[in-house]
Amino acid sequence: MSQTTPRGYTVRPATPADVDGARRVMLDTFYNEFGYGYVPQWHQDVVGIEGAYLDDPRHLLLVAVHDGEVVATTGVRSQGPKYPPHPRWLAERYPSGSTAQLVRVYVRPEHRRRGLARTLVDAACDFIANTPGYERIYLHTNVNVEGTEAFWRSAAKEVFDARTTGEHGPGVATVHFEIPM
């Protein structure tokens, strides 16, 4: 990993010992940040972290650890956006297998503004660049979380703003991005 890790933090691939802490960060984000909680059809990887991230050599879960606690996560999966709920053209543009999707880029609120998300995303992009078969890096995010939209606009190119179409339903602020390889 070539990135500078923020002082006091360790950023590394998750191990089985990190699974419970990573799951807590993810679930807390769903409930406390997004306000809709755990949704089985969207969050299967959170229940099965080992199978989704640790057991597949083309997938990765990174964690940031501070004082022995997982405080941030970022995942990579070889899966594009699903149709539905996302538009068909988006699923076709980012097919599973050749698309590396960044997922679960979450930082506990009290650890934000320290460069953790940027460090995790940079490390994930390094992994993707060194993993054969990936052609594109895709992500979608909920821009209702403070700072999220500005962060992704500084790191990626917008592909589709679902807020403009209401495609995901009222109150869902999803914006889709691509990061150059």
VOTOR-686641 format. One line per field, with one value per residue: y, z, x negated of N, C-alpha, C in turn. Coordinates in steps of 0.2 Angstrom, whole numbers, plus 5000, padded with zeros to 4 digits. Layout:
# residues N
nc2	(Y  ...) $
nc3	(Z  ...) $
nc1	(X  ...) $
cac2	(Y  ...) $
cac3	(Z  ...) $
cac1	(X  ...) $
cc2	(Y  ...) $
cc3	(Z  ...) $
cc1	(X  ...) $
//
This chain:
# residues 181
nc2	(4994  5011  5023  5036  5033  5040  5047  5037  5027  5011  5005  4992  4976  4967  4955  4938  4941  4954  4955  4956  4969  4977  4974  4980  4994  4995  4992  5001  5013  5011  5011  5023  5033  5032  5030  5020  5007  4989  4981  4967  4963  4972  4971  4959  4956  4961  4952  4941  4943  4936  4927  4936  4945  4940  4927  4927  4930  4941  4950  4962  4968  4982  4989  5002  5004  5009  5011  4997  4996  4993  5007  5011  5007  4999  4992  4980  4973  4962  4966  4974  4987  4982  4978  4978  4988  4999  5008  5000  5003  5007  4996  4988  4996  4994  4980  4965  4956  4962  4974  4983  4986  4999  4998  5000  5011  5018  5028  5030  5043  5051  5049  5055  5067  5065  5060  5046  5040  5044  5038  5024  5022  5025  5014  5004  5006  5004  4990  4986  4990  4981  4969  4956  4958  4968  4982  4994  5006  5007  5015  5019  5031  5037  5053  5060  5059  5069  5078  5068  5069  5079  5073  5062  5069  5075  5064  5056  5054  5059  5049  5047  5055  5050  5057  5066  5060  5053  5040  5030  5032  5042  5053  5045  5048  5045  5044  5040  5035  5035  5030  5034  5021) $
nc3	(5000  4995  5001  5013  5029  5040  5055  5070  5066  5058  5042  5033  5024  5029  5042  5048  5062  5061  5057  5065  5070  5058  5053  5063  5061  5048  5050  5059  5051  5042  5050  5058  5050  5037  5040  5037  5041  5041  5026  5019  5005  5000  5008  5009  5009  5021  5031  5027  5027  5027  5016  5006  5005  5011  5006  4992  4980  4971  4977  4991  5008  5016  5031  5043  5058  5075  5090  5092  5088  5074  5064  5052  5035  5019  5004  4990  4976  4963  4955  4946  4946  4950  4940  4941  4956  4950  4934  4918  4908  4916  4922  4911  4907  4917  4919  4929  4935  4926  4931  4945  4959  4971  4988  5004  5009  5023  5037  5054  5062  5072  5068  5056  5043  5043  5033  5031  5023  5010  5010  5012  5000  4990  4993  4989  4976  4971  4974  4965  4952  4952  4951  4940  4926  4929  4922  4924  4937  4948  4958  4969  4979  4994  4995  5005  5017  5026  5019  5010  4996  4991  4994  4985  4973  4972  4970  4959  4944  4940  4934  4934  4941  4951  4959  4950  4943  4951  4952  4961  4971  4983  4993  4992  4989  4978  4970  4956  4952  4943  4944  4937  4930) $
nc1	(4996  4996  5001  5001  5004  5016  5011  5010  5019  5022  5022  5028  5030  5044  5046  5051  5053  5057  5070  5082  5081  5081  5093  5101  5098  5104  5117  5121  5120  5130  5141  5140  5135  5140  5153  5163  5159  5155  5157  5161  5160  5151  5140  5133  5120  5115  5120  5113  5099  5087  5088  5091  5080  5068  5065  5064  5053  5053  5060  5061  5059  5056  5050  5050  5041  5041  5034  5037  5049  5061  5064  5067  5072  5070  5075  5072  5079  5082  5094  5106  5119  5135  5150  5167  5164  5158  5155  5157  5148  5137  5133  5129  5118  5109  5104  5105  5091  5081  5081  5076  5083  5084  5088  5097  5090  5087  5085  5084  5092  5085  5072  5070  5064  5051  5044  5046  5056  5051  5038  5042  5050  5040  5031  5040  5041  5028  5027  5037  5031  5021  5027  5031  5042  5051  5060  5066  5070  5083  5096  5109  5118  5125  5130  5135  5128  5118  5105  5102  5105  5097  5085  5084  5086  5073  5065  5070  5080  5095  5108  5122  5136  5147  5156  5162  5171  5179  5179  5176  5185  5194  5185  5173  5157  5147  5132  5122  5105  5090  5073  5058  5047) $
cac2	(5000  5016  5028  5038  5032  5045  5046  5034  5023  5006  5003  4985  4971  4964  4948  4936  4945  4961  4954  4959  4976  4979  4973  4985  5000  4995  4992  5008  5017  5010  5014  5030  5038  5032  5030  5014  5001  4984  4979  4960  4962  4976  4971  4952  4955  4962  4946  4936  4946  4931  4924  4941  4948  4937  4921  4928  4934  4947  4955  4965  4972  4986  4992  5007  5002  5014  5008  4991  4995  4995  5013  5013  5001  5000  4985  4980  4967  4961  4966  4980  4989  4978  4981  4984  4995  5004  5008  4995  5005  5007  4989  4986  4999  4991  4973  4961  4952  4966  4980  4983  4991  5001  4997  5001  5016  5021  5030  5032  5051  5054  5048  5059  5073  5064  5057  5039  5038  5044  5032  5018  5022  5024  5007  4999  5007  5000  4983  4985  4991  4975  4963  4955  4957  4974  4987  5000  5006  5010  5016  5023  5033  5041  5059  5064  5059  5075  5077  5062  5071  5083  5069  5058  5073  5076  5058  5052  5057  5057  5045  5047  5057  5047  5062  5070  5056  5050  5033  5026  5033  5048  5053  5041  5052  5041  5047  5035  5038  5031  5032  5032  5016) $
cac3	(5000  4994  5004  5019  5034  5045  5062  5075  5062  5054  5037  5030  5023  5035  5044  5052  5068  5060  5054  5069  5071  5052  5053  5067  5057  5042  5052  5062  5046  5039  5055  5061  5045  5031  5043  5035  5044  5037  5021  5017  4998  4998  5012  5011  5010  5028  5035  5025  5026  5025  5009  5001  5004  5013  5003  4985  4979  4967  4982  4996  5013  5020  5038  5047  5065  5079  5097  5092  5085  5067  5064  5045  5030  5011  5000  4983  4974  4956  4953  4944  4949  4948  4937  4945  4956  4945  4927  4914  4905  4920  4923  4905  4906  4922  4920  4934  4932  4923  4935  4952  4963  4978  4992  5011  5011  5029  5042  5060  5062  5076  5065  5050  5042  5045  5028  5031  5017  5005  5011  5010  4993  4986  4993  4986  4969  4970  4973  4958  4947  4952  4950  4933  4924  4930  4917  4927  4945  4949  4965  4970  4986  4997  4996  5010  5022  5026  5016  5005  4989  4990  4994  4979  4967  4972  4968  4954  4939  4940  4929  4934  4947  4952  4962  4945  4940  4956  4950  4967  4976  4986  4999  4991  4986  4975  4964  4953  4950  4940  4945  4931  4931) $
cac1	(5000  4992  5004  4999  5010  5017  5007  5014  5023  5019  5026  5026  5035  5048  5045  5057  5054  5060  5077  5088  5080  5083  5100  5104  5097  5108  5124  5122  5121  5137  5146  5139  5133  5145  5160  5167  5157  5153  5161  5158  5159  5146  5135  5132  5113  5114  5121  5108  5093  5081  5089  5092  5074  5062  5064  5064  5046  5054  5064  5057  5062  5051  5052  5045  5041  5039  5034  5039  5056  5062  5068  5069  5072  5071  5075  5071  5083  5083  5101  5109  5125  5141  5156  5168  5167  5154  5157  5154  5142  5131  5131  5126  5112  5104  5106  5102  5085  5076  5082  5074  5087  5082  5094  5096  5085  5090  5081  5087  5093  5080  5066  5070  5060  5044  5041  5047  5059  5046  5033  5045  5051  5034  5029  5044  5040  5022  5029  5041  5027  5016  5031  5032  5049  5055  5059  5069  5071  5089  5099  5115  5118  5131  5127  5138  5124  5114  5098  5101  5106  5091  5079  5084  5084  5066  5062  5073  5084  5103  5111  5129  5138  5154  5161  5165  5176  5184  5179  5175  5191  5194  5180  5167  5152  5142  5128  5118  5099  5084  5066  5053  5042) $
cc2	(5006  5023  5030  5037  5037  5043  5042  5028  5017  5005  4997  4981  4968  4957  4945  4939  4952  4961  4958  4966  4980  4979  4979  4992  5000  4996  4999  5013  5017  5013  5021  5035  5038  5032  5025  5008  4995  4981  4972  4960  4967  4975  4964  4951  4957  4957  4941  4939  4942  4929  4930  4944  4944  4931  4922  4933  4940  4952  4957  4969  4975  4988  4997  5005  5007  5012  5002  4990  4997  5001  5015  5007  5003  4993  4986  4973  4968  4961  4973  4981  4984  4981  4976  4983  5000  5003  5003  4997  5006  5001  4986  4989  4997  4984  4969  4957  4957  4973  4979  4988  4992  5001  4999  5005  5020  5022  5033  5040  5054  5053  5051  5065  5072  5060  5049  5037  5038  5039  5025  5017  5021  5017  5003  5000  5004  4993  4982  4985  4984  4969  4962  4955  4963  4979  4994  5000  5010  5011  5020  5025  5037  5048  5063  5064  5065  5074  5072  5065  5075  5078  5065  5063  5075  5070  5054  5057  5055  5054  5046  5049  5055  5052  5065  5066  5053  5043  5028  5027  5039  5048  5049  5046  5049  5044  5041  5038  5033  5034  5030  5026  5019) $
cc3	(5000  4998  5011  5024  5039  5052  5067  5072  5058  5048  5033  5028  5029  5036  5047  5058  5068  5058  5059  5070  5064  5051  5057  5064  5052  5045  5056  5057  5043  5044  5057  5056  5039  5034  5041  5037  5039  5032  5018  5009  4996  5002  5014  5012  5018  5033  5034  5023  5023  5018  5004  5000  5005  5009  4995  4983  4974  4971  4988  5001  5016  5026  5040  5054  5069  5086  5097  5090  5078  5067  5057  5040  5023  5008  4993  4981  4966  4953  4952  4947  4946  4945  4939  4952  4952  4938  4923  4911  4909  4922  4917  4905  4911  4923  4925  4931  4930  4927  4942  4955  4970  4982  5000  5013  5017  5034  5048  5061  5066  5074  5058  5049  5044  5039  5027  5025  5011  5005  5009  5003  4988  4987  4989  4978  4967  4969  4967  4952  4946  4952  4943  4932  4925  4925  4919  4934  4945  4956  4964  4977  4988  4999  5001  5016  5021  5024  5010  4998  4987  4989  4987  4973  4966  4969  4962  4949  4940  4934  4928  4941  4948  4955  4956  4942  4945  4955  4956  4972  4980  4992  4998  4987  4983  4969  4962  4950  4947  4942  4940  4934  4931) $
cc1	(4995  4995  5001  5005  5010  5014  5012  5019  5019  5024  5024  5031  5038  5046  5051  5059  5057  5068  5082  5087  5082  5090  5104  5104  5103  5116  5126  5123  5128  5142  5146  5138  5139  5152  5165  5165  5155  5158  5158  5156  5153  5140  5133  5124  5111  5115  5115  5102  5087  5082  5089  5085  5068  5060  5063  5057  5047  5058  5059  5061  5056  5054  5047  5046  5038  5040  5038  5046  5057  5067  5070  5068  5072  5070  5074  5075  5083  5090  5103  5116  5131  5147  5161  5164  5164  5156  5154  5148  5136  5128  5127  5119  5107  5106  5102  5096  5079  5076  5080  5079  5085  5088  5092  5090  5088  5084  5085  5087  5087  5073  5065  5066  5053  5040  5042  5050  5055  5041  5036  5047  5045  5031  5033  5043  5033  5023  5032  5036  5022  5020  5033  5040  5053  5054  5062  5070  5078  5091  5105  5115  5124  5128  5130  5133  5119  5107  5097  5101  5099  5085  5079  5083  5077  5062  5064  5077  5091  5105  5119  5132  5146  5159  5165  5171  5181  5184  5179  5181  5189  5189  5174  5162  5146  5138  5123  5111  5095  5078  5062  5048  5035) $
//
